[in-house]
Each structure stands twice: as structure tokens, then as C-alpha cells.
Amino acid sequence: MSEPAPGGWFGEKLYASVRQTYEITRVLFREKTAHQDLIIFENPVYGRVLALDHVVQVTEKDEYVYHEMMTHVPVLAHGRVRRVLIIGGGDGGILRESLRHDVERVTMVEIDRSVVDMCLRYMPSIPGRAFRDPRTELVIADGARFVAETDERFDVIIVDSTDPLGPGAVLFTERFYRNCRRCLAAGGILVNQNGVPFLQGDEVTLTYRRRKKFFKDAGFYVAAIPSYYGGLMALGWASDNARARTVPVATLRKRARAAQLKTRYYTPEIHAAAFALPQFIRDHIR
């Protein structure tokens, strides 16, 4: 495993025919963990960057977009969330945002303890004090096995996974979605990272068909995240409550005010608009 040198470039290896690169000003950490190749480096534009298996997962500069949209959309759409389950999310960003709500407990199931430890050490601004919050339950385990075996029920499940490669592949299967449905309380909502449709259209189609088998309402909403190359990112949505994704903006405003949210990307207006999909994405889910 060659070590990228300061002044060199990190090339993301997600797509076969296109690639984005990041200048490396300093390598903070690199290790081949039991599950994946983990690197944290500094970049002049994005600050500190975490990549797993040569794919960028999170950057200090724009993490708030992804974490706010993955969290506040389902939580505020639901309106009465008490228990949240996060699958993955080792950087702690979704945990941080979940704890901004009046929840009883947030259970986070991360397969790779090294991701948690290294983000706490090298990217502490992302989790903040979330891992110290008494409402946090951190479980180091396989997320797919957890949802297959747990007897607990959750109001919201947020799947903050890698792309369907390596240890993240199992989190895109029919069996996983079926087990998530089993773990949801009545009216619960499942959301998941679902790639960039312009470059990963087949992934959108496949996951839609798989989730649709187990939920009355399945679809997507979108967010513009600069470090996720290729345009809008699709965030998967599934629930048996079809009304949850059409909550009026006025109601969302009221819920956001009650939670005293201070956000940098999320607004109730963005929330509602995020479900208005461009035609090329709608074509993938016909």
C-alpha cells in the first residue's frame, strides 16, 4: 500500500471512465483496517477529507449538506421521533444532527471501529460531543446482521453507508431492506445514501425496485453535495406512511422552530423541494 506524499494527488476510484482528484497537503492517517483502506488527508479547499477504499466519504468543508439532509428530512417529516437507528455513519455527523432533536435514544451501528476512532482524533468538528451524549448507543457490529436480529423498533432508520462495494454492498440488498422494514415502528421512515443518479442510474433503479417490495411509499429526494462528483445525490426514502413526504412547509417550519435547529443547508423549503425530482431521475424509477 503506497503512501500518498504531501504535494501529491488523491484520485478517487469510484467510476471506470471519470475520476476526480484532490491535492494532498498533508496525510494525517492511513491504515488498512480489518474491513477497508482508510485514509484521512488535508486539502486546501475541502479541509480534512476521509476516504474509504479510494472513495471520498466526507469532508470538513461540505459535510453539513449531507448530514443535515439525511437527518432532518426524515425526522421532521415524521414529527414524533423518539428512537433513531443509524447504520454506518462512523464519522458521527448524522449522530450529531439526530441529537439536535428531542429524541430518547440514537443507536449507531458501525462495522469499523477505526472509522469512529480516527474521526474523533482527526476530524473532531464533525461528531462534536455526540459520542459523549448519554442518549447515544454505539454498537460496533455488522449493520445488516443487527437489523436481522434486533427486537427493537425505531421511528427512523438512516443508512449512512459507502457505495455498494466491499462491506457496504450488503446494505443495498432486498434482505436488508426487508429487515429494516421489520425494525421500523408504525409510521416509521427509512432513508439511505443512494449515489449520484447521473453516473449511477442503475443503482437508483435497482434499489427502488428492491425497497418498493416492502414499503407502500418508496422514492427519492436529492441534495447538491460538492464533494460527491456528478451532480445531485439521490437519498433513498421508504415508509408505509405516504403522507410523510408531503408534510406542508408550514408544519415543517413549526417543527424546525420547536427543535431550535440551526442549519447551514436544510430549510423547510429545501425539504419540500428536494422531493421534486428532475426528469432523468424519474426515468430511472418508472
C-alpha positions in Angstrom: 0.0 0.0 0.0 1.8 3.1 -1.2 1.7 6.2 0.9 0.4 9.4 -0.9 3.0 12.1 -0.4 2.3 15.7 0.5 2.1 17.7 -2.7 0.7 14.7 -4.5 -2.9 13.9 -5.5 -5.6 11.6 -4.3 -7.5 10.0 -7.1 -11.0 8.7 -6.3 -11.6 5.3 -7.8 -15.4 5.0 -7.9 -16.2 5.2 -11.6 -14.5 3.5 -14.5 -14.3 6.3 -17.0 -14.2 9.5 -15.0 -12.3 10.5 -11.9 -11.9 13.4 -9.5 -8.7 14.2 -7.7 -7.8 16.1 -4.6 -4.5 17.8 -3.8 -2.9 16.4 -0.7 -1.1 18.9 1.5 -0.8 16.5 4.5 -1.6 12.9 5.2 -2.9 12.6 8.7 -3.6 8.9 8.9 -3.7 5.8 6.7 -4.4 2.2 7.6 -5.7 -0.9 6.1 -8.3 -1.8 8.7 -9.9 -5.2 9.0 -12.6 -4.0 6.6 -11.3 -1.3 4.3 -8.5 1.0 3.3 -8.9 4.2 5.4 -7.1 7.5 4.7 -7.5 11.0 6.1 -5.7 13.8 4.4 -5.8 17.6 4.2 -6.8 19.6 1.1 -6.7 23.3 0.5 -10.4 23.6 -0.5 -12.2 20.8 1.4 -10.1 20.8 4.6 -9.7 17.3 6.1 -11.0 14.5 3.9 -11.9 10.9 4.8 -11.8 8.2 2.1 -12.5 4.5 2.3 -11.3 2.1 -0.3 -10.3 5.1 -2.5 -13.7 6.7 -2.4 -14.3 10.0 -0.6 -16.8 9.7 2.2 -16.8 13.0 4.0 -15.0 16.4 4.0 -14.9 19.1 6.7 -16.0 21.7 4.1 -19.3 20.3 2.9 -20.3 17.6 5.4 -23.2 19.6 6.7 -25.2 19.3 3.5 -25.3 15.5 3.5 -25.7 15.2 7.3 -28.5 17.7 7.6 -30.5 16.4 4.7 -30.1 12.7 5.7 -31.3 13.5 9.2 -33.7 16.5 9.4 -35.8 15.4 6.4 -37.0 12.1 7.9 -37.0 13.3 11.5 -39.1 16.4 10.8 -41.3 14.6 8.3 -42.1 12.1 11.0 -42.8 14.7 13.6 -42.7 12.4 16.7 -39.4 10.6 16.6 -38.2 9.1 19.8 -35.7 6.4 18.6 -33.3 6.7 15.7 -31.2 3.9 14.2 -28.1 4.8 12.2 -26.4 2.1 10.1 -22.8 3.2 9.4 -22.1 6.8 9.9 -18.8 6.3 11.7 -17.8 10.0 11.3 -20.6 10.9 13.7 -22.2 13.7 11.6 -25.6 12.1 11.4 -25.4 11.2 15.1 -24.7 14.9 15.8 -27.6 16.1 13.8 -30.0 13.4 15.2 -29.2 14.5 18.8 -30.3 18.1 18.0 -33.8 16.7 18.2 -35.8 15.7 21.3 -35.1 12.0 21.0 -34.8 9.4 23.7 -32.0 7.4 22.1 -29.9 7.2 19.0 -28.4 3.7 18.3 -25.5 3.8 15.8 -24.2 0.5 14.4 -20.8 0.9 12.7 -18.8 -2.1 11.4 -15.4 -0.5 11.6 -14.3 1.0 15.0 -11.3 2.6 13.3 -13.5 5.0 11.4 -15.0 6.2 14.7 -11.7 6.5 16.5 -9.9 8.2 13.7 -12.7 10.7 13.0 -12.7 11.6 16.7 -9.0 12.1 16.6 -8.5 13.8 13.2 -12.0 15.3 12.3 -13.5 16.1 15.7 -15.5 19.0 14.4 -17.8 16.6 12.6 -19.1 14.5 15.6 -18.6 17.3 18.2 -19.6 15.8 21.5 -22.2 13.4 20.0 -20.4 10.3 21.1 -20.5 11.6 24.7 -24.2 12.3 24.7 -26.0 9.9 27.2 -28.7 9.3 24.5 -26.0 7.7 22.2 -25.7 4.0 22.0 -22.7 3.0 19.9 -22.6 -0.6 18.7 -19.6 -2.0 16.8 -21.2 -4.6 14.6 -22.4 -5.6 11.2 -25.4 -3.4 10.4 -27.1 -6.0 8.2 -26.9 -8.6 11.0 -28.1 -6.0 13.6 -31.4 -5.3 11.7 -31.9 -9.1 11.1 -31.6 -9.9 14.8 -32.7 -7.0 16.9 -36.0 -6.9 18.7 -36.0 -3.1 19.0 -38.2 -0.8 16.9 -37.2 2.6 15.6 -39.1 5.6 14.3 -36.4 6.5 11.8 -33.6 4.4 10.2 -30.8 6.3 8.5 -28.4 4.2 6.4 -25.2 6.2 6.0 -23.3 3.6 4.0 -20.5 3.5 1.5 -21.4 2.8 -2.1 -22.4 -0.8 -2.8 -18.8 -2.1 -2.8 -16.9 -4.0 -0.2 -18.6 -4.1 3.3 -21.3 -1.7 2.1 -22.7 -4.0 -0.6 -24.9 -5.9 1.8 -26.7 -2.7 2.8 -28.3 -2.5 -0.7 -29.9 -5.9 -0.8 -33.6 -7.0 -0.6 -32.9 -8.9 2.6 -31.5 -5.8 4.2 -34.5 -3.6 3.2 -36.9 -6.3 4.4 -35.2 -6.4 7.8 -35.2 -2.6 8.1 -39.0 -2.7 7.5 -39.3 -5.2 10.3 -37.4 -2.9 12.6 -39.5 0.2 12.0 -42.2 1.3 14.3 -45.7 2.2 12.9 -45.3 5.2 10.6 -41.5 4.8 10.6 -39.2 6.1 7.8 -36.1 4.6 6.2 -33.6 6.8 4.3 -30.3 5.8 2.7 -27.4 7.1 0.7 -28.2 6.1 -2.9 -25.4 7.5 -5.1 -25.3 10.1 -7.9 -28.0 9.3 -10.5 -26.2 10.9 -13.4 -23.4 8.4 -13.0 -25.1 5.6 -11.0 -28.6 5.4 -12.6 -28.7 1.6 -12.5 -28.2 1.8 -8.7 -31.2 4.1 -8.4 -33.4 1.7 -10.4 -32.2 -1.4 -8.6 -32.6 0.0 -5.0 -36.0 1.5 -5.9 -37.3 -1.9 -7.1 -35.9 -3.6 -4.0 -37.3 -1.2 -1.5 -40.7 -0.9 -3.2 -41.4 -4.6 -2.4 -41.5 -3.9 1.3 -42.9 -0.3 1.6 -46.1 1.3 0.5 -44.2 4.5 -0.4 -40.8 4.4 -1.9 -38.9 7.1 -3.7 -36.0 9.6 -3.5 -35.1 13.1 -2.6 -32.0 15.0 -3.7 -29.3 17.3 -2.4 -26.3 19.1 -4.0 -23.1 17.9 -2.3 -20.0 19.4 -3.9 -17.6 16.6 -3.0 -19.9 13.9 -4.4 -18.9 14.3 -8.0 -21.5 14.1 -10.8 -24.3 16.4 -9.8 -27.3 15.8 -7.5 -27.0 13.0 -4.9 -30.1 10.7 -4.5 -31.2 9.9 -1.0 -33.5 6.9 -0.8 -36.8 7.2 1.0 -39.2 4.5 2.2 -42.2 4.4 4.5 -45.7 2.9 4.9 -46.9 6.4 5.6 -47.3 8.1 2.2 -48.2 11.4 3.8 -44.8 11.7 5.5 -43.1 13.0 2.4 -45.8 15.6 1.6 -45.9 17.4 5.0 -46.8 21.1 4.4 -44.0 23.6 4.6 -45.8 25.5 7.4 -45.8 22.3 9.5 -42.1 21.7 8.8 -41.3 25.3 9.9 -43.2 24.8 13.1 -41.4 21.6 13.9 -38.0 23.1 13.0 -38.6 26.0 15.3 -39.7 23.7 18.1 -36.4 21.8 17.7 -34.5 25.2 17.6 -32.5 23.9 14.7 -29.5 26.0 13.4 -28.6 24.7 10.0 -26.4 25.7 7.1 -28.2 23.9 4.2 -31.5 22.5 5.4 -34.6 24.6 5.4 -38.3 23.6 5.4 -38.5 25.0 1.8 -35.5 22.9 0.7 -37.0 19.9 2.4 -40.2 20.1 0.4 -38.4 21.0 -2.9 -36.0 18.1 -2.5 -38.7 15.6 -3.5 -39.3 17.3 -6.8 -37.1 15.1 -9.0 -35.5 16.0 -12.3 -37.0 14.0 -15.2 -33.8 12.0 -15.8 -34.0 10.6 -12.2 -37.8 10.0 -12.6 -37.0 8.0 -15.7 -34.8 5.6 -13.6 -37.7 4.7 -11.3 -40.5 4.2 -13.8 
